[in-house]
C-alpha cells in the first residue's frame, strides 16, 4: 500500500475539485447489488449505512489495490446488457459495476483533459 490506506470494499463515487480529489464510499458486505452503480450508492445513503473518505486522486494509481478487469460490456439501448450484468452479478467471484458515473468521469478526463459530463 503505497498510500498507507486500505481500500478493501471501497469504491470511488465522485471526482471533484477539477479531478484532484476523490470521494470514496465503503460498500463492504452491502455490496453492489442493484442493476446500476448509482442505485447501490442511493440505497446505502438512504439506509444511512454510509462511510465516506476523501483522498487525492493519486490514490487511484496505487496498483497494489486494484483488480485488473477481465472484461467489459459495451452496450446500446435495449440490447440486453442489464440482463447480462445481473446474471454475472449472481456469481460471487464477479465484481460488476454497471454504468458508474465516476468511471465515465475518469475516462473522459483522461481522454480529453476535462470533464465532458458524459
Biopython code that builds the backbone (N, CA, C, O; Angstrom):
import numpy as np
from Bio.PDB.StructureBuilder import StructureBuilder

atoms = [
    (1, "UNK", "N", (0.844, -1.186, 0.000)),
    (1, "UNK", "CA", (0.000, 0.000, 0.000)),
    (1, "UNK", "C", (0.884, 1.242, 0.000)),
    (1, "UNK", "O", (1.406, 1.649, 1.038)),
    (2, "UNK", "N", (1.038, 1.817, -1.137)),
    (2, "UNK", "CA", (1.896, 2.979, -1.282)),
    (2, "UNK", "C", (1.375, 4.167, -0.476)),
    (2, "UNK", "O", (2.174, 4.948, 0.041)),
    (3, "UNK", "N", (0.064, 4.320, -0.358)),
    (3, "UNK", "CA", (-0.508, 5.479, 0.333)),
    (3, "UNK", "C", (-0.914, 5.167, 1.766)),
    (3, "UNK", "O", (-1.416, 6.044, 2.468)),
    (4, "UNK", "N", (-0.704, 3.927, 2.211)),
    (4, "UNK", "CA", (-1.000, 3.566, 3.580)),
    (4, "UNK", "C", (-2.480, 3.550, 3.913)),
    (4, "UNK", "O", (-2.858, 3.702, 5.075)),
    (5, "UNK", "N", (-3.320, 3.368, 2.905)),
    (5, "UNK", "CA", (-4.768, 3.354, 3.114)),
    (5, "UNK", "C", (-5.315, 2.040, 2.579)),
    (5, "UNK", "O", (-5.044, 1.677, 1.434)),
    (6, "UNK", "N", (-6.072, 1.333, 3.382)),
    (6, "UNK", "CA", (-6.690, 0.077, 2.963)),
    (6, "UNK", "C", (-8.047, 0.377, 2.339)),
    (6, "UNK", "O", (-8.952, 0.852, 3.026)),
    (7, "UNK", "N", (-8.199, 0.105, 1.046)),
    (7, "UNK", "CA", (-9.441, 0.394, 0.350)),
    (7, "UNK", "C", (-10.220, -0.862, -0.007)),
    (7, "UNK", "O", (-11.003, -0.855, -0.957)),
    (8, "UNK", "N", (-10.018, -1.938, 0.741)),
    (8, "UNK", "CA", (-10.776, -3.158, 0.510)),
    (8, "UNK", "C", (-12.256, -2.893, 0.801)),
    (8, "UNK", "O", (-12.606, -2.491, 1.910)),
    (9, "UNK", "N", (-13.117, -3.116, -0.183)),
    (9, "UNK", "CA", (-14.548, -2.888, -0.016)),
    (9, "UNK", "C", (-14.990, -1.463, -0.321)),
    (9, "UNK", "O", (-16.161, -1.128, -0.143)),
    (10, "UNK", "N", (-14.064, -0.618, -0.781)),
    (10, "UNK", "CA", (-14.363, 0.776, -1.094)),
    (10, "UNK", "C", (-14.388, 0.972, -2.609)),
    (10, "UNK", "O", (-13.745, 0.227, -3.350)),
    (11, "UNK", "N", (-15.131, 1.974, -3.058)),
    (11, "UNK", "CA", (-15.161, 2.329, -4.478)),
    (11, "UNK", "C", (-15.273, 3.839, -4.600)),
    (11, "UNK", "O", (-15.917, 4.482, -3.772)),
    (12, "UNK", "N", (-14.644, 4.418, -5.638)),
    (12, "UNK", "CA", (-14.802, 5.857, -5.848)),
    (12, "UNK", "C", (-16.231, 6.154, -6.302)),
    (12, "UNK", "O", (-16.761, 5.471, -7.178)),
    (13, "UNK", "N", (-16.849, 7.167, -5.710)),
    (13, "UNK", "CA", (-18.221, 7.521, -6.076)),
    (13, "UNK", "C", (-18.323, 8.901, -6.705)),
    (13, "UNK", "O", (-19.350, 9.239, -7.295)),
    (14, "UNK", "N", (-17.264, 9.706, -6.585)),
    (14, "UNK", "CA", (-17.327, 11.034, -7.187)),
    (14, "UNK", "C", (-15.934, 11.649, -7.270)),
    (14, "UNK", "O", (-15.125, 11.526, -6.350)),
    (15, "UNK", "N", (-15.674, 12.314, -8.396)),
    (15, "UNK", "CA", (-14.482, 13.139, -8.548)),
    (15, "UNK", "C", (-14.922, 14.585, -8.390)),
    (15, "UNK", "O", (-16.005, 14.961, -8.838)),
    (16, "UNK", "N", (-14.097, 15.384, -7.764)),
    (16, "UNK", "CA", (-14.438, 16.794, -7.618)),
    (16, "UNK", "C", (-13.156, 17.611, -7.536)),
    (16, "UNK", "O", (-12.055, 17.066, -7.612)),
    (17, "UNK", "N", (-13.306, 18.899, -7.381)),
    (17, "UNK", "CA", (-12.174, 19.815, -7.311)),
    (17, "UNK", "C", (-11.290, 19.635, -8.545)),
    (17, "UNK", "O", (-10.078, 19.445, -8.446)),
    (18, "UNK", "N", (-11.932, 19.698, -9.703)),
    (18, "UNK", "CA", (-11.272, 19.536, -11.001)),
    (18, "UNK", "C", (-10.458, 18.244, -11.068)),
    (18, "UNK", "O", (-9.336, 18.219, -11.573)),
    (19, "UNK", "N", (-11.053, 17.180, -10.549)),
    (19, "UNK", "CA", (-10.495, 15.825, -10.603)),
    (19, "UNK", "C", (-9.241, 15.633, -9.763)),
    (19, "UNK", "O", (-8.512, 14.660, -9.955)),
    (20, "UNK", "N", (-8.981, 16.545, -8.840)),
    (20, "UNK", "CA", (-7.829, 16.359, -7.962)),
    (20, "UNK", "C", (-8.205, 15.596, -6.700)),
    (20, "UNK", "O", (-7.324, 15.095, -6.002)),
    (21, "UNK", "N", (-9.490, 15.499, -6.394)),
    (21, "UNK", "CA", (-9.958, 14.813, -5.189)),
    (21, "UNK", "C", (-10.983, 13.750, -5.575)),
    (21, "UNK", "O", (-11.686, 13.865, -6.579)),
    (22, "UNK", "N", (-11.042, 12.711, -4.741)),
    (22, "UNK", "CA", (-11.971, 11.607, -4.970)),
    (22, "UNK", "C", (-12.740, 11.345, -3.679)),
    (22, "UNK", "O", (-12.159, 11.321, -2.594)),
    (23, "UNK", "N", (-14.047, 11.151, -3.806)),
    (23, "UNK", "CA", (-14.863, 10.701, -2.675)),
    (23, "UNK", "C", (-15.037, 9.195, -2.835)),
    (23, "UNK", "O", (-15.419, 8.714, -3.902)),
    (24, "UNK", "N", (-14.754, 8.458, -1.767)),
    (24, "UNK", "CA", (-14.861, 7.003, -1.748)),
    (24, "UNK", "C", (-15.986, 6.606, -0.809)),
    (24, "UNK", "O", (-16.184, 7.241, 0.226)),
    (25, "UNK", "N", (-16.726, 5.557, -1.162)),
    (25, "UNK", "CA", (-17.761, 5.024, -0.285)),
    (25, "UNK", "C", (-17.427, 3.567, 0.005)),
    (25, "UNK", "O", (-17.005, 2.825, -0.882)),
    (26, "UNK", "N", (-17.622, 3.172, 1.250)),
    (26, "UNK", "CA", (-17.385, 1.778, 1.634)),
    (26, "UNK", "C", (-18.651, 0.982, 1.386)),
    (26, "UNK", "O", (-19.694, 1.245, 1.985)),
    (27, "UNK", "N", (-18.547, 0.006, 0.497)),
    (27, "UNK", "CA", (-19.679, -0.864, 0.189)),
    (27, "UNK", "C", (-19.646, -2.104, 1.066)),
    (27, "UNK", "O", (-20.694, -2.595, 1.485)),
    (28, "UNK", "N", (-18.458, -2.612, 1.345)),
    (28, "UNK", "CA", (-18.299, -3.761, 2.228)),
    (28, "UNK", "C", (-19.263, -4.887, 1.918)),
    (28, "UNK", "O", (-19.445, -5.254, 0.757)),
    (29, "UNK", "N", (-19.876, -5.434, 2.944)),
    (29, "UNK", "CA", (-20.821, -6.549, 2.803)),
    (29, "UNK", "C", (-22.098, -6.134, 2.084)),
    (29, "UNK", "O", (-22.769, -6.976, 1.488)),
    (30, "UNK", "N", (-22.445, -4.847, 2.131)),
    (30, "UNK", "CA", (-23.665, -4.366, 1.471)),
    (30, "UNK", "C", (-23.576, -4.553, -0.037)),
    (30, "UNK", "O", (-24.587, -4.786, -0.700)),
    (31, "UNK", "N", (-22.371, -4.451, -0.577)),
    (31, "UNK", "CA", (-22.108, -4.743, -1.975)),
    (31, "UNK", "C", (-22.834, -3.888, -2.989)),
    (31, "UNK", "O", (-23.610, -2.993, -2.654)),
    (32, "UNK", "N", (-22.552, -4.197, -4.235)),
    (32, "UNK", "CA", (-23.193, -3.556, -5.381)),
    (32, "UNK", "C", (-24.267, -4.508, -5.878)),
    (32, "UNK", "O", (-24.021, -5.282, -6.803)),
    (33, "UNK", "N", (-25.437, -4.468, -5.289)),
    (33, "UNK", "CA", (-26.496, -5.435, -5.606)),
    (33, "UNK", "C", (-27.449, -4.963, -6.684)),
    (33, "UNK", "O", (-28.005, -5.779, -7.420)),
    (34, "UNK", "N", (-27.645, -3.678, -6.788)),
    (34, "UNK", "CA", (-28.623, -3.150, -7.739)),
    (34, "UNK", "C", (-28.091, -3.208, -9.172)),
    (34, "UNK", "O", (-26.883, -3.318, -9.384)),
    (35, "UNK", "N", (-28.990, -3.133, -10.150)),
    (35, "UNK", "CA", (-28.552, -3.195, -11.548)),
    (35, "UNK", "C", (-27.579, -2.078, -11.943)),
    (35, "UNK", "O", (-26.739, -2.279, -12.821)),
    (36, "UNK", "N", (-27.681, -0.910, -11.309)),
    (36, "UNK", "CA", (-26.817, 0.200, -11.672)),
    (36, "UNK", "C", (-26.092, 0.732, -10.441)),
    (36, "UNK", "O", (-26.637, 0.745, -9.337)),
    (37, "UNK", "N", (-24.872, 1.165, -10.647)),
    (37, "UNK", "CA", (-23.993, 1.646, -9.583)),
    (37, "UNK", "C", (-24.666, 2.723, -8.737)),
    (37, "UNK", "O", (-24.645, 2.650, -7.508)),
    (38, "UNK", "N", (-25.260, 3.716, -9.382)),
    (38, "UNK", "CA", (-25.875, 4.829, -8.645)),
    (38, "UNK", "C", (-27.031, 4.361, -7.753)),
    (38, "UNK", "O", (-27.310, 4.982, -6.728)),
    (39, "UNK", "N", (-27.703, 3.275, -8.136)),
    (39, "UNK", "CA", (-28.781, 2.737, -7.299)),
    (39, "UNK", "C", (-28.221, 2.151, -6.003)),
    (39, "UNK", "O", (-28.836, 2.289, -4.945)),
    (40, "UNK", "N", (-27.065, 1.502, -6.078)),
    (40, "UNK", "CA", (-26.428, 0.971, -4.868)),
    (40, "UNK", "C", (-25.966, 2.108, -3.963)),
    (40, "UNK", "O", (-26.114, 2.032, -2.744)),
    (41, "UNK", "N", (-25.411, 3.155, -4.551)),
    (41, "UNK", "CA", (-24.993, 4.327, -3.776)),
    (41, "UNK", "C", (-26.206, 4.943, -3.085)),
    (41, "UNK", "O", (-26.150, 5.265, -1.898)),
    (42, "UNK", "N", (-27.290, 5.106, -3.820)),
    (42, "UNK", "CA", (-28.513, 5.692, -3.258)),
    (42, "UNK", "C", (-29.070, 4.840, -2.118)),
    (42, "UNK", "O", (-29.509, 5.374, -1.100)),
    (43, "UNK", "N", (-29.054, 3.499, -2.290)),
    (43, "UNK", "CA", (-29.554, 2.601, -1.242)),
    (43, "UNK", "C", (-28.777, 2.789, 0.059)),
    (43, "UNK", "O", (-29.371, 2.912, 1.130)),
    (44, "UNK", "N", (-27.465, 2.810, -0.038)),
    (44, "UNK", "CA", (-26.652, 2.966, 1.165)),
    (44, "UNK", "C", (-26.873, 4.326, 1.820)),
    (44, "UNK", "O", (-26.915, 4.433, 3.045)),
    (45, "UNK", "N", (-27.013, 5.354, 1.002)),
    (45, "UNK", "CA", (-27.267, 6.682, 1.569)),
    (45, "UNK", "C", (-28.638, 6.732, 2.240)),
    (45, "UNK", "O", (-28.779, 7.335, 3.304)),
    (46, "UNK", "N", (-29.641, 6.110, 1.639)),
    (46, "UNK", "CA", (-30.994, 6.087, 2.202)),
    (46, "UNK", "C", (-31.020, 5.320, 3.515)),
    (46, "UNK", "O", (-31.691, 5.726, 4.464)),
    (47, "UNK", "N", (-30.283, 4.203, 3.570)),
    (47, "UNK", "CA", (-30.239, 3.393, 4.784)),
    (47, "UNK", "C", (-29.268, 3.967, 5.810)),
    (47, "UNK", "O", (-29.115, 3.429, 6.906)),
    (48, "UNK", "N", (-28.620, 5.061, 5.443)),
    (48, "UNK", "CA", (-27.647, 5.721, 6.313)),
    (48, "UNK", "C", (-26.497, 4.798, 6.717)),
    (48, "UNK", "O", (-25.914, 4.936, 7.792)),
    (49, "UNK", "N", (-26.189, 3.858, 5.827)),
    (49, "UNK", "CA", (-25.037, 2.979, 6.027)),
    (49, "UNK", "C", (-23.916, 3.553, 5.160)),
    (49, "UNK", "O", (-23.468, 2.922, 4.203)),
    (50, "UNK", "N", (-23.479, 4.745, 5.509)),
    (50, "UNK", "CA", (-22.532, 5.436, 4.649)),
    (50, "UNK", "C", (-21.243, 5.713, 5.404)),
    (50, "UNK", "O", (-21.241, 6.305, 6.484)),
    (51, "UNK", "N", (-20.168, 5.276, 4.815)),
    (51, "UNK", "CA", (-18.838, 5.582, 5.311)),
    (51, "UNK", "C", (-18.099, 6.156, 4.110)),
    (51, "UNK", "O", (-17.888, 5.456, 3.120)),
    (52, "UNK", "N", (-17.705, 7.420, 4.188)),
    (52, "UNK", "CA", (-17.085, 8.097, 3.052)),
    (52, "UNK", "C", (-15.719, 8.624, 3.462)),
    (52, "UNK", "O", (-15.536, 9.136, 4.567)),
    (53, "UNK", "N", (-14.759, 8.486, 2.544)),
    (53, "UNK", "CA", (-13.419, 9.053, 2.698)),
    (53, "UNK", "C", (-13.154, 9.958, 1.507)),
    (53, "UNK", "O", (-13.720, 9.773, 0.430)),
    (54, "UNK", "N", (-12.298, 10.921, 1.713)),
    (54, "UNK", "CA", (-11.870, 11.797, 0.633)),
    (54, "UNK", "C", (-10.352, 11.706, 0.538)),
    (54, "UNK", "O", (-9.647, 11.795, 1.543)),
    (55, "UNK", "N", (-9.865, 11.528, -0.682)),
    (55, "UNK", "CA", (-8.422, 11.421, -0.898)),
    (55, "UNK", "C", (-8.037, 12.228, -2.129)),
    (55, "UNK", "O", (-8.892, 12.700, -2.878)),
    (56, "UNK", "N", (-6.741, 12.374, -2.317)),
    (56, "UNK", "CA", (-6.241, 12.919, -3.574)),
    (56, "UNK", "C", (-6.441, 11.863, -4.658)),
    (56, "UNK", "O", (-6.478, 10.670, -4.360)),
    (57, "UNK", "N", (-6.569, 12.289, -5.893)),
    (57, "UNK", "CA", (-6.798, 11.333, -6.978)),
    (57, "UNK", "C", (-5.591, 10.432, -7.221)),
    (57, "UNK", "O", (-5.730, 9.385, -7.853)),
    (58, "UNK", "N", (-4.411, 10.814, -6.735)),
    (58, "UNK", "CA", (-3.216, 9.966, -6.892)),
    (58, "UNK", "C", (-3.396, 8.594, -6.266)),
    (58, "UNK", "O", (-2.731, 7.642, -6.674)),
    (59, "UNK", "N", (-4.278, 8.474, -5.285)),
    (59, "UNK", "CA", (-4.513, 7.185, -4.629)),
    (59, "UNK", "C", (-4.995, 6.148, -5.641)),
    (59, "UNK", "O", (-4.750, 4.954, -5.468)),
    (60, "UNK", "N", (-5.677, 6.595, -6.695)),
    (60, "UNK", "CA", (-6.156, 5.661, -7.718)),
    (60, "UNK", "C", (-5.015, 4.972, -8.450)),
    (60, "UNK", "O", (-5.220, 3.927, -9.067)),
    (61, "UNK", "N", (-3.830, 5.534, -8.391)),
    (61, "UNK", "CA", (-2.680, 4.956, -9.086)),
    (61, "UNK", "C", (-2.007, 3.838, -8.315)),
    (61, "UNK", "O", (-1.058, 3.230, -8.810)),
    (62, "UNK", "N", (-2.479, 3.561, -7.118)),
    (62, "UNK", "CA", (-1.877, 2.528, -6.283)),
    (62, "UNK", "C", (-2.202, 1.151, -6.864)),
    (62, "UNK", "O", (-3.261, 0.589, -6.585)),
    (63, "UNK", "N", (-1.304, 0.623, -7.657)),
    (63, "UNK", "CA", (-1.542, -0.628, -8.386)),
    (63, "UNK", "C", (-1.739, -1.829, -7.468)),
    (63, "UNK", "O", (-2.349, -2.817, -7.877)),
    (64, "UNK", "N", (-1.241, -1.766, -6.249)),
    (64, "UNK", "CA", (-1.391, -2.888, -5.335)),
    (64, "UNK", "C", (-2.837, -3.091, -4.902)),
    (64, "UNK", "O", (-3.198, -4.181, -4.457)),
    (65, "UNK", "N", (-3.657, -2.076, -5.024)),
    (65, "UNK", "CA", (-5.032, -2.139, -4.529)),
    (65, "UNK", "C", (-6.063, -2.365, -5.636)),
    (65, "UNK", "O", (-7.264, -2.263, -5.384)),
    (66, "UNK", "N", (-5.621, -2.666, -6.839)),
    (66, "UNK", "CA", (-6.565, -2.796, -7.944)),
    (66, "UNK", "C", (-6.782, -4.248, -8.330)),
    (66, "UNK", "O", (-5.937, -5.109, -8.084)),
    (67, "UNK", "N", (-7.919, -4.499, -8.934)),
    (67, "UNK", "CA", (-8.233, -5.790, -9.513)),
    (67, "UNK", "C", (-8.313, -5.565, -11.009)),
    (67, "UNK", "O", (-9.170, -4.809, -11.467)),
    (68, "UNK", "N", (-7.440, -6.201, -11.788)),
    (68, "UNK", "CA", (-7.491, -5.962, -13.236)),
    (68, "UNK", "C", (-8.806, -6.475, -13.815)),
    (68, "UNK", "O", (-9.229, -7.585, -13.491)),
    (69, "UNK", "N", (-9.448, -5.695, -14.655)),
    (69, "UNK", "CA", (-10.723, -6.141, -15.236)),
    (69, "UNK", "C", (-10.495, -7.328, -16.169)),
    (69, "UNK", "O", (-9.505, -7.384, -16.899)),
    (70, "UNK", "N", (-11.419, -8.259, -16.128)),
    (70, "UNK", "CA", (-11.322, -9.402, -17.038)),
    (70, "UNK", "C", (-12.266, -9.239, -18.220)),
    (70, "UNK", "O", (-12.252, -10.054, -19.143)),
    (71, "UNK", "N", (-13.077, -8.202, -18.200)),
    (71, "UNK", "CA", (-13.959, -7.971, -19.335)),
    (71, "UNK", "C", (-14.737, -6.678, -19.205)),
    (71, "UNK", "O", (-14.904, -6.132, -18.115)),
    (72, "UNK", "N", (-15.203, -6.208, -20.339)),
    (72, "UNK", "CA", (-16.050, -5.022, -20.409)),
    (72, "UNK", "C", (-17.250, -5.359, -21.276)),
    (72, "UNK", "O", (-17.132, -6.110, -22.245)),
    (73, "UNK", "N", (-18.390, -4.811, -20.934)),
    (73, "UNK", "CA", (-19.586, -4.992, -21.750)),
    (73, "UNK", "C", (-19.978, -3.612, -22.272)),
    (73, "UNK", "O", (-20.382, -2.741, -21.501)),
    (74, "UNK", "N", (-19.857, -3.421, -23.564)),
    (74, "UNK", "CA", (-20.282, -2.173, -24.178)),
    (74, "UNK", "C", (-21.694, -2.392, -24.692)),
    (74, "UNK", "O", (-22.028, -3.477, -25.169)),
    (75, "UNK", "N", (-22.507, -1.379, -24.595)),
    (75, "UNK", "CA", (-23.904, -1.601, -24.920)),
    (75, "UNK", "C", (-24.523, -0.409, -25.620)),
    (75, "UNK", "O", (-23.994, 0.703, -25.631)),
    (76, "UNK", "N", (-25.668, -0.704, -26.200)),
    (76, "UNK", "CA", (-26.552, 0.322, -26.732)),
    (76, "UNK", "C", (-27.908, 0.080, -26.096)),
    (76, "UNK", "O", (-28.123, -0.949, -25.456)),
    (77, "UNK", "N", (-28.791, 0.991, -26.262)),
    (77, "UNK", "CA", (-30.095, 0.877, -25.630)),
    (77, "UNK", "C", (-30.818, -0.405, -26.045)),
    (77, "UNK", "O", (-30.825, -0.778, -27.218)),
    (78, "UNK", "N", (-31.426, -1.073, -25.061)),
    (78, "UNK", "CA", (-32.256, -2.260, -25.275)),
    (78, "UNK", "C", (-31.518, -3.429, -25.934)),
    (78, "UNK", "O", (-32.070, -4.105, -26.803)),
    (79, "UNK", "N", (-30.268, -3.664, -25.517)),
    (79, "UNK", "CA", (-29.505, -4.754, -26.124)),
    (79, "UNK", "C", (-29.364, -5.963, -25.210)),
    (79, "UNK", "O", (-28.831, -6.990, -25.630)),
    (80, "UNK", "N", (-29.835, -5.862, -23.956)),
    (80, "UNK", "CA", (-29.731, -6.979, -23.028)),
    (80, "UNK", "C", (-28.534, -6.894, -22.096)),
    (80, "UNK", "O", (-28.254, -7.849, -21.371)),
    (81, "UNK", "N", (-27.820, -5.770, -22.098)),
    (81, "UNK", "CA", (-26.623, -5.660, -21.255)),
    (81, "UNK", "C", (-26.974, -5.693, -19.765)),
    (81, "UNK", "O", (-26.199, -6.229, -18.973)),
    (82, "UNK", "N", (-28.110, -5.142, -19.367)),
    (82, "UNK", "CA", (-28.501, -5.187, -17.955)),
    (82, "UNK", "C", (-28.804, -6.620, -17.538)),
    (82, "UNK", "O", (-28.441, -7.028, -16.435)),
    (83, "UNK", "N", (-29.454, -7.378, -18.389)),
    (83, "UNK", "CA", (-29.715, -8.791, -18.115)),
    (83, "UNK", "C", (-28.396, -9.549, -17.945)),
    (83, "UNK", "O", (-28.248, -10.348, -17.020)),
    (84, "UNK", "N", (-27.455, -9.296, -18.829)),
    (84, "UNK", "CA", (-26.159, -9.968, -18.761)),
    (84, "UNK", "C", (-25.397, -9.585, -17.488)),
    (84, "UNK", "O", (-24.850, -10.459, -16.816)),
    (85, "UNK", "N", (-25.353, -8.304, -17.152)),
    (85, "UNK", "CA", (-24.627, -7.893, -15.945)),
    (85, "UNK", "C", (-25.296, -8.428, -14.683)),
    (85, "UNK", "O", (-24.607, -8.785, -13.728)),
    (86, "UNK", "N", (-26.623, -8.488, -14.663)),
    (86, "UNK", "CA", (-27.319, -9.059, -13.498)),
    (86, "UNK", "C", (-27.021, -10.549, -13.360)),
    (86, "UNK", "O", (-26.884, -11.058, -12.247)),
    (87, "UNK", "N", (-26.920, -11.246, -14.488)),
    (87, "UNK", "CA", (-26.574, -12.674, -14.439)),
    (87, "UNK", "C", (-25.143, -12.859, -13.916)),
    (87, "UNK", "O", (-24.896, -13.742, -13.094)),
    (88, "UNK", "N", (-24.215, -12.043, -14.380)),
    (88, "UNK", "CA", (-22.827, -12.129, -13.904)),
    (88, "UNK", "C", (-22.718, -11.790, -12.422)),
    (88, "UNK", "O", (-21.882, -12.354, -11.715)),
    (89, "UNK", "N", (-23.552, -10.880, -11.953)),
    (89, "UNK", "CA", (-23.537, -10.454, -10.548)),
    (89, "UNK", "C", (-23.910, -11.610, -9.610)),
    (89, "UNK", "O", (-23.549, -11.575, -8.433)),
    (90, "UNK", "N", (-24.610, -12.613, -10.092)),
    (90, "UNK", "CA", (-25.034, -13.746, -9.271)),
    (90, "UNK", "C", (-23.868, -14.629, -8.821)),
    (90, "UNK", "O", (-24.006, -15.390, -7.863)),
    (91, "UNK", "N", (-22.737, -14.539, -9.493)),
    (91, "UNK", "CA", (-21.569, -15.335, -9.120)),
    (91, "UNK", "C", (-20.667, -14.492, -8.222)),
    (91, "UNK", "O", (-20.224, -13.418, -8.627)),
    (92, "UNK", "N", (-20.390, -14.969, -7.004)),
    (92, "UNK", "CA", (-19.654, -14.156, -6.029)),
    (92, "UNK", "C", (-18.241, -13.758, -6.460)),
    (92, "UNK", "O", (-17.704, -12.776, -5.946)),
    (93, "UNK", "N", (-17.633, -14.485, -7.381)),
    (93, "UNK", "CA", (-16.284, -14.130, -7.814)),
    (93, "UNK", "C", (-16.274, -12.926, -8.758)),
    (93, "UNK", "O", (-15.212, -12.379, -9.057)),
    (94, "UNK", "N", (-17.448, -12.515, -9.226)),
    (94, "UNK", "CA", (-17.534, -11.378, -10.142)),
    (94, "UNK", "C", (-17.795, -10.075, -9.396)),
    (94, "UNK", "O", (-18.610, -10.029, -8.474)),
    (95, "UNK", "N", (-17.104, -9.034, -9.797)),
    (95, "UNK", "CA", (-17.395, -7.683, -9.341)),
    (95, "UNK", "C", (-17.993, -6.969, -10.542)),
    (95, "UNK", "O", (-17.315, -6.769, -11.550)),
    (96, "UNK", "N", (-19.241, -6.591, -10.440)),
    (96, "UNK", "CA", (-19.943, -5.966, -11.563)),
    (96, "UNK", "C", (-20.270, -4.534, -11.188)),
    (96, "UNK", "O", (-20.949, -4.277, -10.193)),
    (97, "UNK", "N", (-19.783, -3.611, -11.991)),
    (97, "UNK", "CA", (-20.061, -2.193, -11.792)),
    (97, "UNK", "C", (-20.721, -1.704, -13.072)),
    (97, "UNK", "O", (-20.081, -1.630, -14.121)),
    (98, "UNK", "N", (-21.985, -1.375, -12.982)),
    (98, "UNK", "CA", (-22.748, -1.038, -14.169)),
    (98, "UNK", "C", (-23.088, 0.449, -14.213)),
    (98, "UNK", "O", (-23.716, 0.991, -13.304)),
    (99, "UNK", "N", (-22.659, 1.084, -15.289)),
    (99, "UNK", "CA", (-22.954, 2.490, -15.567)),
    (99, "UNK", "C", (-22.595, 3.414, -14.410)),
    (99, "UNK", "O", (-23.426, 4.192, -13.941)),
    (100, "UNK", "N", (-21.364, 3.320, -13.961)),
    (100, "UNK", "CA", (-20.892, 4.151, -12.847)),
    (100, "UNK", "C", (-20.369, 5.484, -13.381)),
    (100, "UNK", "O", (-19.429, 5.525, -14.176)),
    (101, "UNK", "N", (-20.987, 6.558, -12.935)),
    (101, "UNK", "CA", (-20.574, 7.895, -13.378)),
    (101, "UNK", "C", (-19.104, 8.198, -13.070)),
    (101, "UNK", "O", (-18.440, 8.825, -13.895)),
    (102, "UNK", "N", (-18.565, 7.779, -11.910)),
    (102, "UNK", "CA", (-17.142, 8.068, -11.660)),
    (102, "UNK", "C", (-16.208, 7.460, -12.707)),
    (102, "UNK", "O", (-15.177, 8.048, -13.033)),
    (103, "UNK", "N", (-16.561, 6.294, -13.231)),
    (103, "UNK", "CA", (-15.729, 5.685, -14.273)),
    (103, "UNK", "C", (-15.802, 6.526, -15.541)),
    (103, "UNK", "O", (-14.779, 6.773, -16.179)),
    (104, "UNK", "N", (-17.001, 6.966, -15.910)),
    (104, "UNK", "CA", (-17.151, 7.836, -17.079)),
    (104, "UNK", "C", (-16.371, 9.133, -16.888)),
    (104, "UNK", "O", (-15.721, 9.616, -17.815)),
    (105, "UNK", "N", (-16.442, 9.695, -15.672)),
    (105, "UNK", "CA", (-15.697, 10.916, -15.386)),
    (105, "UNK", "C", (-14.197, 10.699, -15.568)),
    (105, "UNK", "O", (-13.519, 11.501, -16.209)),
    (106, "UNK", "N", (-13.688, 9.613, -15.001)),
    (106, "UNK", "CA", (-12.250, 9.343, -15.077)),
    (106, "UNK", "C", (-11.816, 9.117, -16.515)),
    (106, "UNK", "O", (-10.773, 9.623, -16.930)),
    (107, "UNK", "N", (-12.592, 8.370, -17.277)),
    (107, "UNK", "CA", (-12.238, 8.105, -18.666)),
    (107, "UNK", "C", (-12.302, 9.366, -19.516)),
    (107, "UNK", "O", (-11.419, 9.602, -20.340)),
    (108, "UNK", "N", (-13.337, 10.178, -19.324)),
    (108, "UNK", "CA", (-13.455, 11.395, -20.120)),
    (108, "UNK", "C", (-12.362, 12.384, -19.753)),
    (108, "UNK", "O", (-11.828, 13.065, -20.628)),
    (109, "UNK", "N", (-12.025, 12.472, -18.483)),
    (109, "UNK", "CA", (-10.963, 13.374, -18.068)),
    (109, "UNK", "C", (-9.627, 12.900, -18.611)),
    (109, "UNK", "O", (-8.817, 13.703, -19.074)),
    (110, "UNK", "N", (-9.400, 11.594, -18.554)),
    (110, "UNK", "CA", (-8.148, 11.028, -19.037)),
    (110, "UNK", "C", (-7.997, 11.251, -20.542)),
    (110, "UNK", "O", (-6.910, 11.582, -21.018)),
    (111, "UNK", "N", (-9.082, 11.071, -21.285)),
    (111, "UNK", "CA", (-9.012, 11.174, -22.739)),
    (111, "UNK", "C", (-8.975, 12.622, -23.224)),
    (111, "UNK", "O", (-8.303, 12.932, -24.208)),
    (112, "UNK", "N", (-9.699, 13.511, -22.531)),
    (112, "UNK", "CA", (-9.862, 14.863, -23.042)),
    (112, "UNK", "C", (-9.277, 15.941, -22.132)),
    (112, "UNK", "O", (-9.242, 17.113, -22.510)),
    (113, "UNK", "N", (-8.822, 15.563, -20.947)),
    (113, "UNK", "CA", (-8.230, 16.533, -20.044)),
    (113, "UNK", "C", (-9.244, 17.413, -19.333)),
    (113, "UNK", "O", (-8.868, 18.383, -18.674)),
    (114, "UNK", "N", (-10.511, 17.091, -19.457)),
    (114, "UNK", "CA", (-11.568, 17.843, -18.776)),
    (114, "UNK", "C", (-12.782, 16.966, -18.594)),
    (114, "UNK", "O", (-12.885, 15.909, -19.217)),
    (115, "UNK", "N", (-13.682, 17.379, -17.768)),
    (115, "UNK", "CA", (-14.919, 16.630, -17.539)),
    (115, "UNK", "C", (-15.899, 16.972, -18.643)),
    (115, "UNK", "O", (-16.350, 18.112, -18.750)),
    (116, "UNK", "N", (-16.230, 15.982, -19.466)),
    (116, "UNK", "CA", (-17.139, 16.236, -20.584)),
    (116, "UNK", "C", (-18.585, 15.935, -20.219)),
    (116, "UNK", "O", (-19.466, 16.056, -21.070)),
    (117, "UNK", "N", (-18.852, 15.545, -18.973)),
    (117, "UNK", "CA", (-20.210, 15.254, -18.490)),
    (117, "UNK", "C", (-20.935, 14.286, -19.414)),
    (117, "UNK", "O", (-21.995, 14.597, -19.956)),
    (118, "UNK", "N", (-20.340, 13.101, -19.585)),
    (118, "UNK", "CA", (-20.962, 12.070, -20.431)),
    (118, "UNK", "C", (-22.309, 11.666, -19.919)),
    (118, "UNK", "O", (-22.965, 10.811, -20.513)),
]
sb = StructureBuilder()
sb.init_structure("model")
sb.init_model(0)
sb.init_chain("A")
sb.init_seg("    ")
for serial, (resi, resn, name, xyz) in enumerate(atoms, 1):
    if name == "N":
        sb.init_residue(resn, " ", resi, " ")
    sb.init_atom(name, np.array(xyz, "f"), 0.0, 1.0, " ", f" {name:<3s}", serial, name[0])
structure = sb.get_structure()
